[in-house]
Amino acid sequence: MAEARPLHLRLPYLGLAVLGGTLGTAAREAISLTVPDLAGIPVAILGINILGAFVLGLLLAGLSRLGPDAGVRRRVRIMLGTGFMGGFTTYSALAADTAGLLGEDRVEVGVLYGLATVVIGGLATWAGIAAALVLVKRSAR
């Protein structure tokens, strides 16, 4: 008996990830074009990454508590989690922005920007997971 192809090799799931990624990337670009830097600090990317970390924690924790990763939950996870949030968040821009700040001899700002994004992003993920727990418990009542 042949094994089923892994999810990432199945065209319907790949299509969902591509569609979600396209929309997430477009949303990130729209926000980054409308939110100006603050004193040379790319606050749009900082906010996008922190928001993305929170939403991804909320989404994945919420979906996992609603049942197994199958059917609609799997499609939502792949389209919104892998696709949209993968395209929306941008740790490559974080790296480039941090390197840019360091290259401008703004070492303290660059280090703080990089560390703040990672630390606050981790806390935002935790907050998203905690929020999902509360929301799932409330909906179960």
Accessible surface in RSA format (square Angstrom, percent):
REM  Atomic radii and reference values for relative SASA: ProtOr
REM  Chains: A
REM  Algorithm: Lee & Richards
REM  Probe-radius: 1.40
REM  Slices: 20
REM RES _ NUM      All-atoms   Total-Side   Main-Chain    Non-polar    All polar
REM                ABS   REL    ABS   REL    ABS   REL    ABS   REL    ABS   REL
RES MET A   1   241.11 124.9 153.48 101.6  87.63 208.6 132.12 112.3 109.00 144.4
RES ALA A   2    98.25  90.3  63.98  98.7  34.27  78.0  73.77 103.9  24.48  64.9
RES GLU A   3   166.94  95.8 138.70 104.9  28.24  67.2  57.83 111.9 109.12  89.1
RES ALA A   4    80.79  74.3  48.80  75.3  31.99  72.8  59.70  84.1  21.09  55.9
RES ARG A   5   145.86  61.2 139.37  71.0   6.49  15.5  57.30  78.3  88.56  53.7
RES PRO A   6    66.81  48.7  56.32  51.3  10.49  38.1  66.81  55.2   0.00   0.0
RES LEU A   7    45.21  25.2  39.93  28.6   5.28  13.3  40.02  28.1   5.19  14.0
RES HIS A   8   130.68  71.4 114.08  79.3  16.60  42.5  89.58  92.3  41.10  47.8
RES LEU A   9    83.01  46.2  75.92  54.3   7.09  17.8  78.72  55.3   4.29  11.5
RES ARG A  10    73.15  30.7  70.03  35.7   3.13   7.4  28.20  38.5  44.95  27.2
RES LEU A  11   134.61  75.0 126.92  90.8   7.69  19.3 127.13  89.3   7.48  20.1
RES PRO A  12   100.24  73.1  84.69  77.2  15.55  56.5  96.99  80.1   3.25  20.2
RES TYR A  13    35.24  16.5  34.48  19.6   0.76   2.0  14.38  10.8  20.86  25.7
RES LEU A  14    81.39  45.3  78.85  56.4   2.54   6.4  81.27  57.1   0.12   0.3
RES GLY A  15    38.67  47.7   0.00   N/A  38.67  47.7  33.57  92.1   5.10  11.4
RES LEU A  16    40.08  22.3  38.86  27.8   1.22   3.1  39.32  27.6   0.76   2.0
RES ALA A  17    21.21  19.5  17.55  27.1   3.66   8.3  17.87  25.2   3.34   8.8
RES VAL A  18    91.19  60.0  84.12  76.2   7.07  17.0  90.38  78.5   0.81   2.2
RES LEU A  19    88.00  49.0  85.47  61.1   2.53   6.4  87.68  61.6   0.32   0.9
RES GLY A  20     0.60   0.7   0.00   N/A   0.60   0.7   0.60   1.6   0.00   0.0
RES GLY A  21    15.72  19.4   0.00   N/A  15.72  19.4  15.63  42.9   0.09   0.2
RES THR A  22    82.44  58.6  73.41  74.4   9.03  21.5  62.24  83.6  20.20  30.5
RES LEU A  23    87.66  48.8  84.56  60.5   3.10   7.8  84.76  59.5   2.90   7.8
RES GLY A  24     0.00   0.0   0.00   N/A   0.00   0.0   0.00   0.0   0.00   0.0
RES THR A  25    59.02  42.0  59.02  59.8   0.00   0.0  46.97  63.1  12.05  18.2
RES ALA A  26    58.04  53.4  45.91  70.8  12.13  27.6  53.19  74.9   4.84  12.8
RES ALA A  27    30.39  27.9  21.29  32.9   9.10  20.7  29.70  41.8   0.70   1.9
RES ARG A  28    47.60  20.0  47.60  24.3   0.00   0.0   0.47   0.6  47.13  28.6
RES GLU A  29    81.73  46.9  81.73  61.8   0.00   0.0  34.43  66.6  47.30  38.6
RES ALA A  30    53.66  49.3  47.50  73.3   6.16  14.0  52.90  74.5   0.75   2.0
RES ILE A  31    62.11  35.3  61.40  45.7   0.70   1.7  62.11  44.7   0.00   0.0
RES SER A  32    35.46  30.0  18.50  24.7  16.96  39.1  12.18  25.9  23.28  32.6
RES LEU A  33   136.72  76.1 102.90  73.6  33.81  85.0 104.90  73.7  31.81  85.6
RES THR A  34   105.73  75.2  77.92  79.0  27.81  66.3  73.36  98.5  32.37  48.9
RES VAL A  35    58.68  38.6  54.16  49.0   4.52  10.9  55.19  48.0   3.49   9.5
RES PRO A  36   103.30  75.3  89.50  81.6  13.80  50.2 100.21  82.7   3.09  19.2
RES ASP A  37    86.85  60.8  63.45  63.2  23.40  55.3  15.48  36.4  71.37  71.2
RES LEU A  38   121.95  67.9 121.41  86.9   0.54   1.4 121.95  85.6   0.00   0.0
RES ALA A  39    81.60  75.0  47.97  74.0  33.64  76.5  69.19  97.4  12.41  32.9
RES GLY A  40    40.52  50.0   0.00   N/A  40.52  50.0  24.42  67.0  16.10  36.1
RES ILE A  41    44.72  25.4  44.72  33.3   0.00   0.0  44.72  32.2   0.00   0.0
RES PRO A  42    16.98  12.4  16.90  15.4   0.08   0.3  16.98  14.0   0.00   0.0
RES VAL A  43    42.80  28.2  37.04  33.5   5.76  13.9  37.05  32.2   5.75  15.6
RES ALA A  44     9.10   8.4   3.85   5.9   5.25  11.9   8.14  11.5   0.96   2.5
RES ILE A  45    17.13   9.7  17.13  12.8   0.00   0.0  17.13  12.3   0.00   0.0
RES LEU A  46    39.68  22.1  39.58  28.3   0.10   0.2  39.68  27.9   0.00   0.0
RES GLY A  47    36.28  44.7   0.00   N/A  36.28  44.7  33.49  91.9   2.79   6.2
RES ILE A  48     4.34   2.5   2.34   1.7   2.00   4.8   3.20   2.3   1.14   3.1
RES ASN A  49     0.24   0.2   0.10   0.1   0.14   0.3   0.00   0.0   0.24   0.2
RES ILE A  50    38.05  21.7  38.05  28.3   0.00   0.0  38.05  27.4   0.00   0.0
RES LEU A  51    90.85  50.6  86.82  62.1   4.03  10.1  90.42  63.5   0.43   1.2
RES GLY A  52     0.21   0.3   0.00   N/A   0.21   0.3   0.06   0.2   0.15   0.3
RES ALA A  53    13.91  12.8   7.33  11.3   6.59  15.0  13.86  19.5   0.06   0.1
RES PHE A  54    63.97  32.0  63.97  39.6   0.00   0.0  63.97  38.8   0.00   0.0
RES VAL A  55    48.17  31.7  48.15  43.6   0.02   0.1  48.15  41.8   0.02   0.1
RES LEU A  56    58.95  32.8  58.95  42.2   0.00   0.0  58.95  41.4   0.00   0.0
RES GLY A  57     4.52   5.6   0.00   N/A   4.52   5.6   4.40  12.1   0.12   0.3
RES LEU A  58    48.17  26.8  46.44  33.2   1.73   4.3  46.44  32.6   1.73   4.6
RES LEU A  59    29.71  16.5  23.41  16.8   6.29  15.8  29.25  20.5   0.45   1.2
RES LEU A  60    70.23  39.1  65.84  47.1   4.39  11.0  66.55  46.7   3.68   9.9
RES ALA A  61     8.11   7.5   2.71   4.2   5.41  12.3   7.22  10.2   0.90   2.4
RES GLY A  62    11.02  13.6   0.00   N/A  11.02  13.6  11.02  30.2   0.00   0.0
RES LEU A  63    25.45  14.2  23.41  16.7   2.04   5.1  23.65  16.6   1.80   4.9
RES SER A  64    74.22  62.7  45.60  60.9  28.62  65.9  48.05 102.3  26.17  36.7
RES ARG A  65   111.27  46.7  82.52  42.1  28.75  68.4  32.09  43.9  79.18  48.0
RES LEU A  66   103.43  57.6  77.19  55.2  26.24  66.0  80.93  56.8  22.50  60.6
RES GLY A  67    24.68  30.4   0.00   N/A  24.68  30.4  20.32  55.8   4.35   9.8
RES PRO A  68    99.90  72.8  86.73  79.1  13.17  47.9  99.29  82.0   0.61   3.8
RES ASP A  69    62.14  43.5  47.59  47.4  14.55  34.4  36.42  85.7  25.72  25.6
RES ALA A  70    47.09  43.3  43.68  67.4   3.42   7.8  44.10  62.1   2.99   7.9
RES GLY A  71    37.08  45.7   0.00   N/A  37.08  45.7  29.66  81.4   7.41  16.6
RES VAL A  72   100.03  65.8  95.88  86.8   4.14  10.0  95.88  83.3   4.14  11.2
RES ARG A  73    69.81  29.3  68.35  34.8   1.47   3.5  11.21  15.3  58.60  35.5
RES ARG A  74    55.52  23.3  55.52  28.3   0.00   0.0   0.00   0.0  55.52  33.6
RES ARG A  75   106.73  44.8 105.82  53.9   0.90   2.1  37.28  50.9  69.45  42.1
RES VAL A  76    45.12  29.7  42.71  38.7   2.41   5.8  45.12  39.2   0.00   0.0
RES ARG A  77    62.46  26.2  62.46  31.8   0.00   0.0  25.88  35.4  36.58  22.2
RES ILE A  78    12.20   6.9  12.20   9.1   0.00   0.0  12.20   8.8   0.00   0.0
RES MET A  79    47.58  24.6  47.58  31.5   0.00   0.0  27.45  23.3  20.14  26.7
RES LEU A  80    77.29  43.0  77.29  55.3   0.00   0.0  77.29  54.3   0.00   0.0
RES GLY A  81     4.84   6.0   0.00   N/A   4.84   6.0   1.76   4.8   3.07   6.9
RES THR A  82    80.58  57.3  62.52  63.4  18.07  43.1  55.62  74.7  24.96  37.7
RES GLY A  83     3.15   3.9   0.00   N/A   3.15   3.9   2.60   7.1   0.55   1.2
RES PHE A  84    55.04  27.5  55.04  34.1   0.00   0.0  55.04  33.4   0.00   0.0
RES MET A  85     8.75   4.5   7.84   5.2   0.92   2.2   3.28   2.8   5.47   7.3
RES GLY A  86    46.99  57.9   0.00   N/A  46.99  57.9  27.79  76.3  19.20  43.0
RES GLY A  87    11.19  13.8   0.00   N/A  11.19  13.8   9.52  26.1   1.67   3.7
RES PHE A  88    10.25   5.1  10.25   6.3   0.00   0.0  10.25   6.2   0.00   0.0
RES THR A  89    27.51  19.6  22.03  22.3   5.48  13.1   6.48   8.7  21.03  31.8
RES THR A  90     9.82   7.0   4.35   4.4   5.46  13.0   6.77   9.1   3.05   4.6
RES TYR A  91    97.91  45.7  87.48  49.8  10.43  27.1  79.25  59.6  18.66  23.0
RES SER A  92    90.77  76.7  73.86  98.6  16.91  39.0  55.85 118.9  34.92  48.9
RES ALA A  93    25.42  23.4  19.76  30.5   5.66  12.9  25.24  35.5   0.18   0.5
RES LEU A  94    14.79   8.2  14.79  10.6   0.00   0.0  14.79  10.4   0.00   0.0
RES ALA A  95    62.43  57.4  51.73  79.8  10.71  24.4  58.65  82.6   3.78  10.0
RES ALA A  96    65.71  60.4  48.83  75.4  16.88  38.4  57.22  80.6   8.49  22.5
RES ASP A  97    36.64  25.7  29.94  29.8   6.70  15.8   5.75  13.5  30.89  30.8
RES THR A  98    23.11  16.4  23.11  23.4   0.00   0.0  22.61  30.4   0.49   0.7
RES ALA A  99    59.96  55.1  50.68  78.2   9.28  21.1  52.99  74.6   6.97  18.5
RES GLY A 100    34.73  42.8   0.00   N/A  34.73  42.8  33.07  90.8   1.65   3.7
RES LEU A 101     5.48   3.0   4.55   3.3   0.92   2.3   4.55   3.2   0.92   2.5
RES LEU A 102    67.74  37.7  59.34  42.5   8.40  21.1  59.63  41.9   8.11  21.8
RES GLY A 103    66.33  81.8   0.00   N/A  66.33  81.8  36.97 101.5  29.36  65.7
RES GLU A 104   110.91  63.7  85.36  64.6  25.55  60.8  44.41  85.9  66.50  54.3
RES ASP A 105   126.85  88.9 104.13 103.6  22.72  53.7  27.33  64.3  99.52  99.3
RES ARG A 106    68.57  28.8  64.31  32.8   4.26  10.2  34.40  47.0  34.17  20.7
RES VAL A 107    78.12  51.4  77.99  70.6   0.13   0.3  77.99  67.8   0.13   0.4
RES GLU A 108   137.90  79.2 129.56  98.0   8.34  19.9  70.26 135.9  67.64  55.2
RES VAL A 109    43.59  28.7  41.81  37.9   1.78   4.3  43.15  37.5   0.43   1.2
RES GLY A 110     0.00   0.0   0.00   N/A   0.00   0.0   0.00   0.0   0.00   0.0
RES VAL A 111    70.42  46.3  65.83  59.6   4.59  11.1  70.05  60.9   0.37   1.0
RES LEU A 112   124.16  69.1 122.05  87.3   2.11   5.3 123.96  87.1   0.20   0.5
RES TYR A 113     8.67   4.0   2.95   1.7   5.72  14.9   8.17   6.1   0.50   0.6
RES GLY A 114    13.03  16.1   0.00   N/A  13.03  16.1  12.66  34.7   0.37   0.8
RES LEU A 115   107.50  59.9 106.65  76.3   0.85   2.1 106.75  75.0   0.75   2.0
RES ALA A 116    24.07  22.1  17.57  27.1   6.50  14.8  23.91  33.7   0.16   0.4
RES THR A 117     0.15   0.1   0.15   0.2   0.00   0.0   0.15   0.2   0.00   0.0
RES VAL A 118    89.37  58.8  82.57  74.7   6.80  16.4  84.57  73.5   4.80  13.0
RES VAL A 119    87.58  57.6  80.39  72.8   7.19  17.3  86.10  74.8   1.48   4.0
RES ILE A 120    74.57  42.4  74.53  55.5   0.04   0.1  74.53  53.7   0.04   0.1
RES GLY A 121     2.78   3.4   0.00   N/A   2.78   3.4   2.78   7.6   0.00   0.0
RES GLY A 122    43.20  53.3   0.00   N/A  43.20  53.3  34.69  95.2   8.51  19.1
RES LEU A 123   109.67  61.1 107.09  76.6   2.58   6.5 107.62  75.6   2.05   5.5
RES ALA A 124    12.05  11.1   6.24   9.6   5.81  13.2  11.59  16.3   0.46   1.2
RES THR A 125    46.77  33.3  46.77  47.4   0.00   0.0  36.34  48.8  10.43  15.8
RES TRP A 126   169.96  68.2 167.87  81.3   2.09   4.9 140.47  74.9  29.49  47.8
RES ALA A 127    37.51  34.5  33.79  52.1   3.72   8.5  35.04  49.3   2.47   6.5
RES GLY A 128     0.00   0.0   0.00   N/A   0.00   0.0   0.00   0.0   0.00   0.0
RES ILE A 129    64.93  37.0  64.93  48.4   0.00   0.0  64.93  46.8   0.00   0.0
RES ALA A 130    32.48  29.9  30.20  46.6   2.28   5.2  31.60  44.5   0.87   2.3
RES ALA A 131    30.49  28.0  23.08  35.6   7.41  16.9  29.83  42.0   0.66   1.8
RES ALA A 132     1.51   1.4   0.32   0.5   1.20   2.7   1.51   2.1   0.00   0.0
RES LEU A 133    60.17  33.5  59.70  42.7   0.47   1.2  60.00  42.1   0.17   0.5
RES VAL A 134    71.88  47.3  69.88  63.3   1.99   4.8  71.88  62.5   0.00   0.0
RES LEU A 135    94.93  52.9  91.72  65.6   3.21   8.1  91.98  64.6   2.95   7.9
RES VAL A 136    29.26  19.3  28.34  25.7   0.92   2.2  29.14  25.3   0.12   0.3
RES LYS A 137   137.80  67.2 132.05  81.0   5.75  13.7  80.73  72.7  57.06  60.8
RES ARG A 138   149.75  62.9 137.17  69.9  12.58  30.0  37.67  51.5 112.08  67.9
RES SER A 139    87.37  73.8  49.79  66.5  37.57  86.6  52.32 111.4  35.05  49.1
RES ALA A 140    85.97  79.0  45.15  69.7  40.83  92.9  56.43  79.5  29.55  78.3
RES ARG A 141   225.10  94.5 158.65  80.9  66.45 158.2  91.76 125.4 133.34  80.8
END  Absolute sums over single chains surface
CHAIN  1 A     8539.5       7062.3       1477.2       6360.5       2179.0
END  Absolute sums over all chains
TOTAL          8539.5       7062.3       1477.2       6360.5       2179.0
